[in-house]
Each structure stands twice: as C-alpha cells, then as structure tokens.
Amino acid sequence: MLIIENVTVRIGGRVILDGASAAISDGRKVGLIGRNGAGKTTLLRLIQGQTETETGQVQYSKMWRLGAVAQEAPGTDETLLNTVLAADVERTQLLADVESESDPVRAAEMHARLDTIGAYAAPARAARILAGLGFSDEAQNRPCREFSGGWRMRVALAGVLFAAPDLLLLDEPTNYLDLEGALWLEDFLKRYRGTVVLVSHDRDLLNRAVDSILHLEHGKLTLYSGGYDTFVETRDMKRALDAAQRAQQEAHRKRFQSFVDRFRYTASKARQAQSRIKMLERLKPIALTTAERLAEIRLPQPEPAAPPLITMENVSVGYVTGKPVLTQLYARIDPDDRIALLGKNGNGKSTLAKLLAGRIQRAGGDMVRARKLVTGYFAQHQLDELDAKKTPVQTLAVARPLFDETTLRTRLGGFGFSGDKADTPVVNLSGGEKARLMLAMATLDKPNLLILDEPTNHLDIDARDELLSALNEYEGAVILISHDRRLVEGCADRLMLVADGRAQVFDGDMEDYRRLVLSAASNSNGPARENKAVSKADLRRGAAEAREKLKPLKSAMDKAERDVAQLHTRIEEIDAALAAPNLFAKDPARGEKLSRERAETARAFSAAETRWLEAAELYEAARESSI
C-alpha cells in the first residue's frame, strides 16, 4: 500500500501540499488530477524521494520496485531494443553474472531465476512495447542518438513499462505520443498488474485506464472511486451536499444566536442560553470547496467565405526534390468542414497541415485556394519560438504592428489574459498559458480555416473542455491533429487517415479506428514476432464486420435520438404559442387544443427519451464487447 500521511511541502515560500493524506491499495490504478500548478509533479517527486517534506511522510513496501520515466531521454549508440532491455536491471545483471559463474549450482539457480522472470522471452516483449509506441522493426534496431527528443522520450517510456515496476509513476505520458500511441498505452495500463499513479489531462485515458481518481486541490488530496466522469459527478454532488448542510447549519446558528441575544441576561432562561452558547461552540463551520475560476477561450468568428476553401487534385508534397512525403492527394475543404487527421507520427500529418496552412508548397498537382481564404495555424514547436522577455501584449504587437493596444488586449482577453496577466513576461507563463497565447496569435486575422497541430499538450482537462466548446462555437473550417480522443470525437465530423504516403477518408468512427490500432499493435511483435501480421485488408474487413453487427443497434439509437430532438422542438414551438398574450381569451379552442397537444407530446417525449437511453446502453454494451 502507498500511504501519504499528513504531508506538507513548501517551495519558495508557497505551500504546495498542506497536510495532504491518501492511502492507495496494492494494484490500484489511480489518476492524479488537479489544475496546472496544483502540485501534481511535486507529489510524484515526493513519492520518489526527490523532494523533502516539511511535515508528514510517504510510505510503501520496501519490497516494491518503483519506476518512473527518466527526465533525460536516452541518446546513446545503443539500439532502441537494447536500451529497453537494459531497463530491467535484474535481468541485465543476471545475464552478465551467469556468463562468468563457475559454480554449477549457483549457475543453475541463476538460470532458474532468469526463467522465472521471463528473461528469454524479454526481447519479444520489449519489441511489442516499442511497436505499440510507434517503432517499426527497422527503427528498433537503430541507435537512440538518431532519433529526436520526442521519440527518445517514447523509448524512455517503453523502458519503464518493460521493467514492470510494482509502483509505476507516469507524468503526462501522452504528451509525446500520437493518438495511436495513446490508444495503445490506454489498453496497456488497463491490463497492467502493478500499482499505477498517472498524471494526465486526457479525459478518455482517465475514464478507461484507471479505477480511482486522486484529486489535488488547495493542497489537499481526496480519493474517489471510478474514472474521471464518475469523479466529476461525485464531486459535484458532494459540493451540493456541503452547500445544503452549510445553509442548514447557518440557520441553526442564527436561531441559537438569536435565543442567546434575547435571553442571556434573563434569569429564568440563563441556563438554556448557556446551553445554546455551548452548542454554538460545537458547530464547526463547514468549509465549502468552490470551483476555481476557469480562464475562457473565445475564438474570433471569421468573415463568410464561399466554398470551396481549398481543392487538391493529385497533389504531392515533400521537403526534398524527388522524395515526396505524400502523393496523390485529392481533397475539397469547405467552410463548415471539421476534419481530424489520423495516423502515426512520421506518416505526414504535420506535412499535410503545413501544406494546407501555406507553410510549404506543393511539389506537384493542382491546388486551388479561395480568394478570401484566411488560415490560422497552431503547432507545438511554435511555443519554443516565443520571446521569453516579451509580454503577451508585446508578442501580439510584434506580429501585428498595425493593431492598436485596445484591440490586442481584447483579443488576449478571449484567451484568458485579462488584467496583469497580459503584461506578464512569457518566461513566467505556464505551459498552458503559452499554448493559449499561441492560439491567440493563430486567430489574430479571424481565419476561416483553422489548422491545429496538437493544441492540447499543455492544457489541463478544464481548458481542453473550453477549447472544445470554443471550436464548436467557431463558424470556420477546422483541420485537427490531436492525441486527445475526446477532442477529436467532439469536434471532427470527418476522419482522414494519413499512411503509406497517402491521405484518404477513413470509413468509420473513432471506435473503429481504436480497434484498428489495437489490432495492428497486437500483431506487431517486433523482431521475435510470433504471429503473422494481419494485412490492412483484413483489418478493414474486420472493422467493417464489426460495424455491420452494430449497425442495427446504432440505427435504433440514432432514430430514437432523432425522435427526441423532433419532439423537443415541437414542445418548444407549442410553449411559444401558448405564451402568446390573451391566447385563451381570443381563441380558447386553439388554446385548449395546444394544451392537449402539449401534454401528449410531453408523454411521447418521455417515452422516446427512454427508448433512446435504452438503445444507447445496448449499443455501448455491444460495442465494448466487440473490442
């Protein structure tokens, strides 16, 4: 068991943890959540013994092996596969010792231990983990130094997952993963046998991969059972209950105090007054936990533009002449399109995004842009290009020198930079605030085509929800690359798969794509592959068969949902008619008719809503069982 007991940590005079306590049972998978800056990373450091406490202590079994992703990504001449294998320190040491062991009894014991820990099957297991995180067979045998920092961090993650520690600590592991890697990690963690403490802002990961939520707020820890959505419901119910109890307590306090004030010095009532005073002393105020203020995100609305915004016919694009990254691109983008680009990192998603944004030029084919096309482009690498000494106002002023200060501050206010925050140097901004600043810059010209390449890496859960709401209110076209499945599902109505040098419409939804990714990963076992890989045609056929089985249930659910929407609309129309002044005086027959129709429609609405909920439950249950 992991026990965090009355822990207080102060950094730079600021209290990060304030008498925080929690107990996590063996084998639990816990999502550690809290606003940016709440102290989640500090708590992980504390568990690892890298931070000292002012009071309290952290305890766990001395037999436990603890694992966390190293901050320094490996950049050696060792191959990726050997680097991951070396993460299992016991296996590495035993293999070295057994070679030089002269005592046959001792050597036999070593071989027995190697067999127990699965040392000889380890290369296949390490290869499967690397494949799941996006490394091909060829890549696994290349040296680490040939890969960029983001890919090396994947190797570091693969190493700690391969080592299979008893207590696994993960701090935002999906930040350097693509959607495919995030889906694979989710499935891996669901099956992991050890205890996991996971810091993540990925709502789907927190709903699917953990069984508990540890909430860090105002320096305190509260443990909730269930995933993130259950946590939100439970927390909101608790806040409502606390508020009700607080109101009831204040009513009691008011009555007691009134009695004391009236009869304190009345001899016949003195004893009763003293009793009320003692009761008042025992009434400890109920502290109310208020929701922290959430900085908003408002995207400026674009000017209308006639379709299409962009058309492509047989377009190719790349960075080196004669070596295109993508070929045979055919697409039409209209003002109301919401398109998510799927595919592993390195397959060309960002290249396609840059082409659409006009950051690189096509190598061949025909590409036509609308005369009134205005593009806004956000990419993670832009955060590193910000001038740390400048404030948000100054940053925008450099980008658009003709804008007056009032306009710049108004734009910044739409992204949470109000008051002094707009005058804070970039160096003092959090990662999430820098991401908001880049979103403000990307939308300065009120684009009618907004291209977002991993916009959520530094945003917490609430900020991601704000971004999703802002995108749904935005009236322009959106091209989205994101490993946040909730954002993709909530924003995109078209999916495009970028793979094998092509970009084609994906025929299915995100559940179909999840099955495709996990099926491919389970059949990619690296150099020691035991099963023949499923062909893409087989995967597509399997996804199609699964969709065919689910089709009747989905049709029933969709029909019920349409019925609910139509009946709701009719109820609103009737209510509007009934609200007309003097309706029953002017036309009592019509008023009576509308009233009867209102009652009948309300009953039909209730029945349709029940059918919809039942159909949705059946569909979700069938979909889960088919995964």
VEXDRENZA-295213 format. One line per 10 residues: their letters; for each residue x, y, z of C-alpha. Coordinates in pm, 1 decimal, decimal comma. Each point is the difference from the previous one (the first is absolute). Layout:
<bases>
A> X:Y:Z | ... $
</bases>
This chain:
<bases>
MLIIENVTVR> 0,0:0,0:0,0 | 111,4:354,6:-81,1 | -66,7:226,2:298,6 | 25,5:379,9:-17,3 | -38,2:120,5:357,2 | -55,8:364,2:100,8 | 256,9:126,7:-249,9 | 88,6:368,9:-21,8 | 238,6:129,5:-266,3 | 99,8:362,3:-42,1 $
IGGRVILDGA> 193,4:125,1:-305,0 | 127,1:357,6:-20,0 | -221,2:100,2:290,4 | -313,7:-134,7:-168,6 | -186,0:-291,7:155,9 | -44,5:-268,5:-268,2 | -127,7:-284,0:217,9 | -175,7:90,8:324,1 | -49,7:-297,7:232,6 | -88,7:-221,0:-297,4 $
SAAISDGRKV> -89,2:-363,7:68,2 | -106,6:-300,3:-208,4 | 27,2:-379,1:5,7 | 24,8:-194,9:-326,9 | -44,1:-377,0:10,9 | 221,1:-244,8:-188,6 | -95,2:-43,7:-362,7 | -208,9:316,4:-21,6 | 29,6:217,8:-308,8 | -35,5:360,0:111,4 $
GLIGRNGAGK> -36,8:311,7:-211,7 | 160,8:297,1:176,2 | -177,9:317,6:-110,7 | -0,5:368,0:84,5 | 39,9:335,7:-166,4 | 334,1:93,3:-153,3 | 229,7:110,4:281,9 | -197,8:-184,7:268,4 | 300,9:-218,1:89,5 | -53,7:-329,8:-183,2 $
TTLLRLIQGQ> 360,7:-29,5:-119,8 | 120,8:100,4:346,5 | -197,8:-288,8:149,0 | 155,5:-246,1:-246,7 | 345,7:130,2:90,9 | -88,1:-42,9:365,9 | -99,6:-364,4:-53,6 | 334,0:-57,2:-175,0 | 191,0:160,6:288,4 | 117,3:293,1:-213,0 $
TETETGQVQY> -173,0:264,5:216,0 | 10,2:49,5:375,6 | -312,1:45,5:211,7 | -48,4:267,7:261,9 | -231,6:-231,4:191,9 | -139,2:-348,4:-54,2 | 135,9:-292,0:-198,1 | -50,3:-226,6:-300,6 | 20,6:-376,1:52,1 | -23,7:-309,8:-218,0 $
SKMWRLGAVA> 126,8:-356,4:20,2 | 378,1:-37,5:4,4 | -46,7:-294,1:-236,4 | -157,8:220,4:-266,1 | 199,2:97,7:-308,2 | -82,1:358,2:-97,1 | 9,6:119,4:-361,0 | -36,0:340,4:-166,7 | 94,7:139,1:-339,9 | 345,4:155,6:9,8 $
QEAPGTDETL> 11,8:374,9:-66,3 | 301,1:-46,6:-226,5 | -88,8:-195,9:-312,1 | 264,6:-254,2:-110,4 | 225,2:120,4:-281,2 | 269,1:-266,8:-14,0 | 133,8:-231,3:-271,0 | -202,2:-289,3:142,0 | -290,3:-120,1:-210,1 | -351,8:76,1:116,7 $
LNTVLAADVE> -61,3:-368,0:74,0 | 315,2:-39,9:210,1 | -73,7:325,9:183,4 | -342,1:-127,9:102,2 | 137,7:-342,3:97,6 | 257,9:169,1:223,7 | -282,1:162,6:197,8 | -56,2:-335,6:175,5 | 299,1:28,5:230,3 | -39,2:-344,3:157,6 $
RTQLLADVES> -11,6:-179,2:-336,2 | 298,5:195,5:-131,8 | 207,2:-79,3:309,2 | -95,0:-369,4:4,6 | 86,9:-45,9:-366,9 | 340,9:157,1:62,9 | 65,3:-200,7:318,3 | -104,1:-338,7:-137,3 | 260,3:26,0:-275,3 | 282,6:20,2:252,5 $
ESDPVRAAEM> -144,9:-228,4:269,5 | 220,8:-309,2:53,9 | -212,5:-161,4:272,5 | -247,0:-229,4:-181,8 | -251,8:10,5:287,5 | 5,3:379,7:9,8 | -21,1:12,9:-381,5 | -303,6:-229,1:6,4 | -166,4:227,2:254,5 | 66,6:298,6:-224,8 $
HARLDTIGAY> -148,4:-177,3:-302,3 | -305,7:-92,5:207,6 | -45,0:362,2:103,3 | 44,2:115,9:-360,2 | -268,2:-243,2:-104,0 | -231,7:120,5:278,9 | 22,5:365,0:-104,9 | -46,5:-88,5:-366,8 | 346,2:119,2:-95,7 | 21,7:-202,2:-320,7 $
AAPARAARIL> -336,2:124,0:-129,3 | 92,6:356,2:93,5 | 117,8:111,1:-348,2 | -340,8:-86,0:-146,5 | -178,1:185,1:283,0 | 224,3:305,7:-36,2 | -59,3:-0,5:-376,3 | -376,9:-12,6:51,2 | 13,9:302,4:231,7 | 215,4:195,0:-246,4 $
AGLGFSDEAQ> -233,8:-94,1:-285,0 | -298,6:117,0:203,9 | 170,7:335,5:50,7 | 56,3:39,8:-373,3 | 343,2:-152,2:-75,9 | 31,6:-225,9:-302,8 | 222,5:-310,7:-5,1 | 264,1:196,8:-190,2 | -12,2:292,8:244,4 | 41,8:-229,3:302,4 $
NRPCREFSGG> 343,6:-100,3:-123,0 | 124,3:354,3:-58,0 | 202,6:190,9:265,4 | -184,4:237,6:231,3 | 212,0:296,8:-103,3 | -161,8:-1,3:-345,9 | -340,1:94,5:143,0 | -137,5:338,2:108,4 | -75,1:87,1:361,0 | -369,9:-87,2:-25,4 $
WRMRVALAGV> 72,3:-346,3:-140,6 | 267,7:-57,7:264,5 | -254,6:76,3:269,1 | -209,1:-280,1:-145,4 | 300,6:-229,6:42,3 | 29,9:111,1:363,7 | -370,4:-77,2:48,2 | 43,4:-338,5:-167,1 | 284,7:-75,6:240,3 | -200,1:64,3:316,4 $
LFAAPDLLLL> -300,0:-193,4:-134,3 | 227,1:-293,1:-88,7 | 156,5:-0,2:348,3 | -354,7:-51,9:140,8 | 60,2:164,1:342,6 | -232,7:-70,7:292,5 | -74,5:373,4:24,2 | -13,3:175,6:-336,6 | 1,3:381,8:-3,7 | -90,7:173,7:-326,7 $
DEPTNYLDLE> -5,4:376,7:-47,6 | -192,5:103,6:-313,8 | 124,4:-296,2:-208,7 | -222,8:85,6:-298,1 | 166,5:339,8:-51,6 | 258,8:-161,0:-225,6 | -229,8:-262,3:-151,0 | -224,8:16,1:-303,6 | -361,0:-117,9:14,5 | 103,7:-353,3:-96,2 $
GALWLEDFLK> 256,0:-16,6:280,6 | -252,1:142,5:248,4 | -256,4:-266,2:-94,7 | 260,1:-273,1:39,9 | 113,5:137,5:339,4 | -359,5:11,2:120,9 | -42,5:-368,8:-83,5 | 338,6:-87,0:157,5 | -81,2:174,9:330,0 | -340,7:-167,5:23,3 $
RYRGTVVLVS> 179,6:-336,6:4,0 | 293,6:107,3:220,6 | 27,1:-202,6:321,0 | 189,2:245,3:220,8 | -105,0:317,3:178,1 | -16,5:306,4:-225,3 | -8,3:370,9:79,2 | -68,5:186,2:-323,3 | 1,4:376,9:-51,0 | -198,3:77,7:-311,6 $
HDRDLLNRAV> -230,4:257,6:-155,4 | -135,0:-256,2:-245,6 | -360,4:-53,5:106,9 | -45,6:-323,0:-199,1 | 316,5:-148,5:149,4 | -124,2:89,7:349,1 | -337,2:-157,9:-71,5 | 129,7:-323,1:-152,2 | 338,2:-79,8:156,6 | -42,3:84,7:371,1 $
DSILHLEHGK> -234,3:-118,7:273,8 | 45,8:295,2:238,1 | 54,6:374,7:-15,4 | 228,9:180,9:245,9 | -97,7:367,2:-5,7 | 256,9:258,2:110,6 | -163,2:332,7:79,8 | 102,5:279,5:239,2 | 285,6:-219,4:126,8 | -231,3:-283,5:105,3 $
LTLYSGGYDT> -49,0:-349,4:-144,2 | -336,2:-171,6:-42,8 | -32,7:-354,5:-137,9 | -306,7:-90,0:-205,4 | -98,4:-340,0:-140,0 | -63,6:-28,9:-373,5 | 121,9:186,7:-304,9 | 2,3:371,0:-74,0 | -366,7:37,5:-93,7 | -104,2:-177,5:320,6 $
FVETRDMKRA> 233,2:230,7:194,7 | -165,0:309,4:-149,4 | -348,2:-127,4:91,7 | 107,1:-96,0:353,5 | 184,9:327,2:59,6 | -294,5:207,5:-120,2 | -239,3:-197,9:221,2 | 232,8:48,9:297,7 | 21,6:374,0:-64,4 | -379,6:23,0:-21,3 $
LDAAQRAQQE> -37,2:-201,7:322,2 | 259,7:214,7:179,2 | -180,0:314,4:-112,7 | -333,4:-134,7:127,4 | 152,3:-102,5:334,6 | 172,4:337,3:26,9 | -332,2:178,4:-55,3 | -170,3:-221,9:256,9 | 279,9:59,6:247,9 | -18,9:377,5:-49,7 $
AHRKRFQSFV> -375,9:-14,0:65,2 | 65,2:-187,9:328,0 | 274,6:245,6:92,7 | -230,4:292,4:-66,6 | -276,6:-144,7:220,9 | 239,6:-83,9:283,5 | 163,2:342,6:-15,3 | -339,0:170,7:-2,4 | -102,9:-194,2:312,7 | 326,2:87,0:176,1 $
DRFRYTASKA> -29,0:369,9:-90,6 | -357,7:14,3:133,9 | 30,2:-201,8:322,3 | 366,6:1,8:101,6 | -62,7:235,4:289,3 | -346,7:-128,1:86,4 | 22,3:-203,1:321,0 | -268,7:-252,5:-93,7 | 164,3:-69,2:-336,9 | 369,5:31,0:96,6 $
RQAQSRIKML> 60,5:-375,3:17,9 | -159,9:-55,8:-342,5 | 200,5:291,1:-142,5 | 322,9:-153,1:127,6 | -99,4:-330,0:-161,3 | -50,1:178,3:-332,5 | 340,4:168,0:34,6 | 165,6:-340,8:40,3 | -189,3:-131,6:-300,7 | 122,0:299,1:-202,8 $
ERLKPIALTT> 357,8:-79,4:100,8 | -43,3:-359,6:-116,9 | -135,4:107,7:-340,2 | 319,7:-9,1:-203,3 | -45,3:186,9:-328,7 | -27,9:-223,3:-306,5 | 265,3:105,9:-249,1 | -132,6:34,9:-352,4 | 229,2:-95,0:-287,8 | -70,8:244,9:-277,1 $
AERLAEIRLP> 90,2:-72,3:-360,5 | 311,8:185,7:-107,2 | -52,8:269,8:-260,0 | 50,1:-135,9:-349,5 | 162,9:223,0:-258,4 | -218,3:7,3:-308,3 | 89,0:-61,9:-363,1 | -187,6:199,1:-265,2 | 92,3:-39,3:-364,6 | -74,7:303,9:-217,6 $
QPEPAAPPLI> -264,5:-75,0:-262,0 | 113,1:13,4:-364,2 | -147,6:191,3:-289,1 | -219,3:-220,4:-223,9 | 174,6:-161,2:-296,4 | -146,4:-183,6:-297,6 | 85,7:-371,3:-33,8 | 232,9:-162,4:-68,8 | 283,0:145,7:205,2 | 258,3:-240,7:-142,6 $
TMENVSVGYV> -3,7:-265,6:-270,8 | 283,3:-244,3:-73,8 | 35,8:-231,5:-296,4 | 286,8:-248,8:-20,9 | 214,7:220,3:226,0 | 336,8:-114,8:131,0 | 204,8:168,4:271,6 | 336,1:-48,4:168,3 | 312,9:173,0:117,7 | 259,4:-146,9:-239,9 $
TGKPVLTQLY> -36,8:12,7:-377,2 | -92,3:-339,4:-136,3 | -83,2:-143,8:344,6 | -362,3:87,4:75,2 | -139,5:-73,2:343,6 | -357,1:-18,1:-132,2 | -131,0:-61,7:-350,0 | -334,7:-28,6:-181,1 | -176,8:240,4:233,0 | -361,4:64,1:-96,2 $
ARIDPDDRIA> -211,6:215,4:230,4 | -256,5:276,5:20,4 | -29,6:214,4:311,8 | -317,8:202,1:53,5 | -67,8:278,4:255,2 | -191,4:-230,5:234,2 | 237,8:-298,4:-10,2 | 141,5:-150,4:320,4 | 271,7:-248,0:-96,4 | 228,0:-196,9:234,3 $
LLGKNGNGKS> 322,0:-142,8:-144,1 | 81,2:-347,5:132,1 | 318,3:-202,2:-38,0 | 324,9:-69,8:179,0 | 256,8:271,4:57,2 | 236,7:14,6:-295,2 | -263,7:-100,1:-254,1 | -52,4:356,2:-123,0 | -287,0:152,9:203,0 | 198,1:313,4:86,9 $
TLAKLLAGRI> 129,4:22,0:-356,9 | -357,5:5,0:-130,0 | -94,0:259,6:263,1 | 289,4:223,6:-108,1 | -102,2:-35,8:-364,7 | -358,2:105,0:78,3 | 129,2:288,8:212,6 | 222,5:121,4:-284,3 | 318,5:-57,3:201,2 | 143,1:-227,6:-270,9 $
QRAGGDMVRA> -78,3:-23,9:-371,0 | -125,5:-296,8:-197,5 | 249,3:-193,9:-211,5 | -257,1:-91,8:-265,2 | -367,8:-14,3:-88,9 | -267,8:268,4:13,0 | -91,0:188,7:313,7 | -247,4:289,9:-2,4 | -61,1:233,0:294,8 | -306,3:222,1:34,0 $
RKLVTGYFAQ> 62,3:369,4:-54,2 | -131,8:83,7:347,9 | 178,3:-287,2:174,5 | 161,4:100,9:331,4 | 186,1:-273,5:186,7 | 99,7:-20,4:363,6 | 270,5:-250,6:94,2 | 95,9:-137,3:342,4 | 287,0:-245,2:51,6 | 175,5:-108,3:320,7 $
HQLDELDAKK> 347,3:98,4:-120,2 | -113,5:364,3:-11,0 | 0,0:9,6:380,5 | 380,0:-26,9:-5,9 | 18,9:298,8:-235,3 | -166,6:244,5:242,6 | 220,0:283,1:128,5 | 23,8:-70,7:373,4 | 60,1:366,5:87,6 | -308,5:137,9:-173,6 $
TPVQTLAVAR> -349,4:17,5:149,9 | -307,7:-140,4:-179,9 | -97,0:354,6:-109,6 | 346,8:64,0:-137,4 | 5,5:-342,8:-170,8 | -321,9:75,1:-188,7 | 114,4:356,3:-77,0 | 311,2:-135,3:-174,7 | -214,7:-237,2:-206,3 | -254,7:270,2:-91,1 $
PLFDETTLRT> 161,5:346,1:40,5 | -302,7:175,7:-155,3 | -237,4:-121,8:273,1 | -63,8:250,3:280,4 | 54,7:-104,3:362,2 | -373,0:-14,3:78,9 | -55,8:-252,2:-280,3 | 295,0:-211,4:113,0 | -119,8:-6,7:362,1 | -353,0:-85,3:-110,2 $
RLGGFGFSGD> 130,1:-294,1:-201,7 | 215,4:-116,1:290,9 | -300,3:22,8:232,8 | -170,7:-265,7:-211,9 | 276,5:-241,3:94,7 | 16,1:65,0:372,6 | 253,5:286,1:3,4 | -182,2:267,4:194,3 | 145,5:271,8:220,2 | 360,9:-46,6:107,4 $
KADTPVVNLS> 26,2:-340,3:-169,9 | 27,1:173,9:-338,9 | 307,3:185,9:130,1 | 174,7:-305,1:147,8 | 325,3:-96,9:-174,5 | -28,2:-321,3:-202,0 | 273,4:-158,0:210,9 | -237,8:12,1:299,7 | -293,8:-157,7:-182,0 | -95,0:-366,2:46,9 $
GGEKARLMLA> 1,7:-242,2:-289,9 | -378,2:27,3:-25,0 | 14,4:379,9:-8,1 | 260,8:-10,4:-276,2 | -227,5:-231,6:-199,2 | -285,3:248,7:44,4 | 226,7:280,1:-119,8 | 85,9:-196,5:-313,2 | -372,4:-61,9:-61,9 | -56,2:375,0:29,3 $
MATLDKPNLL> 275,4:62,1:-256,1 | -135,9:-267,5:-235,0 | -342,1:168,4:-5,4 | 111,4:365,4:-21,1 | -125,1:36,8:-357,6 | -338,0:-166,2:67,2 | 80,5:-303,4:-217,7 | -270,8:-195,8:-179,3 | 226,9:-307,3:-1,4 | 158,2:-86,4:335,2 $
ILDEPTNHLD> 273,6:-266,0:-1,2 | 94,0:-141,2:341,5 | 293,9:-239,2:40,1 | -10,0:-147,2:354,6 | -153,2:303,4:173,8 | -69,1:-173,2:334,8 | 342,3:-115,9:120,5 | 26,7:263,0:273,0 | -371,4:50,8:70,5 | -166,7:-152,0:305,5 $
IDARDELLSA> -333,4:-184,4:-19,7 | -216,1:306,7:58,3 | 196,0:202,8:-256,2 | -41,2:-281,3:-252,8 | -375,1:9,8:59,1 | 12,6:376,6:-53,0 | 185,7:-51,1:-328,7 | -253,5:-259,1:-114,6 | -287,6:236,5:77,9 | 178,1:284,7:-178,8 $
LNEYEGAVIL> 58,7:-215,5:-309,4 | -364,3:-106,0:-5,5 | -107,2:366,0:11,8 | 255,2:98,4:-265,3 | -161,9:42,1:-342,3 | 303,5:-70,5:-219,0 | 158,2:-321,5:-125,2 | 231,6:-198,3:229,2 | 284,7:-239,8:-80,0 | 101,3:-178,9:320,4 $
ISHDRRLVEG> 293,0:-220,9:100,7 | -29,5:-116,5:359,8 | 68,8:-297,2:226,1 | -298,0:110,3:212,7 | -273,5:-236,4:-111,3 | -274,3:198,9:173,8 | 96,4:312,9:-193,8 | 0,8:-192,4:-329,0 | -337,4:-163,4:69,2 | -157,1:323,5:120,3 $
CADRLMLVAD> 127,7:220,2:-282,4 | 58,3:-199,2:-319,6 | -271,4:-129,4:-230,2 | 243,2:-141,0:-257,1 | 305,3:-218,9:58,0 | 292,4:-21,7:-240,3 | 269,8:-266,8:38,9 | 353,3:99,9:-98,8 | 205,8:-312,7:-67,0 | 222,4:-157,6:-265,3 $
GRAQVFDGDM> 57,9:333,4:-172,9 | -371,3:66,6:-53,1 | -281,5:184,7:177,4 | -340,6:-161,5:-40,2 | -339,6:20,6:165,9 | -30,3:-251,0:285,4 | -325,5:-192,3:-27,9 | -100,7:-34,8:364,1 | -9,3:178,9:334,3 | 256,7:26,0:279,8 $
EDYRRLVLSA> -102,1:-335,8:148,1 | 70,3:-163,0:-336,6 | 336,5:172,1:-8,5 | 77,2:-106,4:357,1 | -67,3:-362,5:-91,9 | 216,8:36,9:-309,0 | 291,5:143,1:200,0 | -16,7:-260,2:278,5 | -40,0:-284,7:-246,7 | 305,4:115,6:-192,8 $
ASNSNGPARE> 200,2:43,9:322,1 | -89,6:-345,5:130,8 | 132,5:-152,3:-321,4 | 322,1:205,2:-8,9 | 233,0:-185,7:231,6 | 330,0:133,3:-124,1 | 297,8:-213,9:-112,9 | -122,7:-301,2:195,2 | -346,7:16,9:-152,3 | -194,8:-314,7:76,9 $
NKAVSKADLR> -317,1:64,2:-200,3 | -35,5:100,5:-359,5 | -101,0:366,8:-25,8 | -353,4:65,3:-109,1 | -13,3:170,4:-337,1 | -160,5:339,1:-37,7 | -272,6:-159,1:-205,2 | -70,6:-244,0:284,5 | -10,8:284,0:249,8 | -239,0:199,0:-216,5 $
RGAAEAREKL> -211,9:-312,2:-50,4 | -8,3:-65,1:375,5 | -98,5:359,1:74,3 | -270,4:-15,8:-266,9 | -139,4:-325,3:143,8 | -8,5:151,8:347,9 | -181,5:306,6:-134,6 | -248,1:-224,8:-184,8 | -89,3:-182,1:323,0 | -43,6:327,5:183,9 $
KPLKSAMDKA> -194,7:169,0:-280,8 | -354,0:-103,4:113,4 | 69,5:114,0:355,6 | 151,8:326,9:-117,7 | -293,5:59,1:-236,1 | -246,1:-52,4:285,6 | 198,6:235,8:221,7 | 24,4:266,9:-271,9 | -373,7:-23,2:-78,8 | -90,4:35,9:367,4 $
ERDVAQLHTR> 232,8:297,8:27,3 | -166,0:164,3:-303,3 | -343,0:-62,1:151,4 | 109,0:164,0:324,1 | 135,3:303,3:-187,2 | -315,8:38,9:-211,2 | -233,7:-31,7:297,9 | 209,9:244,2:200,9 | -19,3:250,2:-285,8 | -379,3:-44,9:-19,9 $
IEEIDAALAA> -36,6:55,7:375,0 | 195,7:326,2:-31,9 | -226,2:108,6:-287,6 | -315,6:-77,8:201,1 | 136,5:179,6:306,1 | 71,8:305,7:-212,8 | -356,1:-8,3:-137,3 | -152,4:-43,3:346,2 | 201,7:296,5:125,5 | -177,6:232,8:-246,0 $
PNLFAKDPAR> -187,6:279,7:185,5 | -374,4:-59,5:49,9 | 6,2:-327,8:-195,0 | -279,1:-162,2:201,9 | -207,9:319,1:-4,8 | 28,4:50,2:-376,0 | -9,2:-364,4:-113,5 | -88,2:-236,1:286,1 | -46,7:-297,8:-235,4 | 352,3:36,3:-133,9 $
GEKLSRERAE> 137,7:47,3:348,7 | -170,6:-318,1:118,9 | 120,9:-189,8:-306,3 | 359,6:114,8:53,8 | -18,6:-95,8:368,6 | -114,6:-352,4:-86,4 | 270,6:-29,3:-266,0 | 256,6:125,5:252,0 | -92,9:-275,5:245,9 | -0,6:-270,6:-269,6 $
TARAFSAAET> 331,7:118,1:-142,5 | 155,5:7,7:348,1 | -105,3:-362,5:56,1 | 138,6:-96,2:-340,9 | 322,2:186,2:78,4 | 41,8:-190,5:329,1 | -55,9:-333,4:-175,3 | 238,8:88,6:-283,3 | 264,5:108,7:247,8 | -31,7:-334,7:180,5 $
RWLEAAELYE> 36,1:-185,4:-332,8 | 304,9:209,6:-83,5 | 172,4:-72,0:332,6 | -75,5:-372,7:-24,9 | 120,8:-14,4:-362,1 | 317,9:189,4:91,2 | 73,7:-241,7:285,9 | -48,2:-301,9:-228,7 | 220,8:153,5:-268,8 | 279,1:92,9:243,2 $
AARESSI> -8,2:-345,1:161,9 | 20,1:-171,1:-340,2 | 277,4:232,2:-112,7 | 207,9:-65,0:311,3 | -41,4:-377,0:-37,7 | 121,6:17,2:-360,2 | 325,9:178,2:86,9 $
</bases>
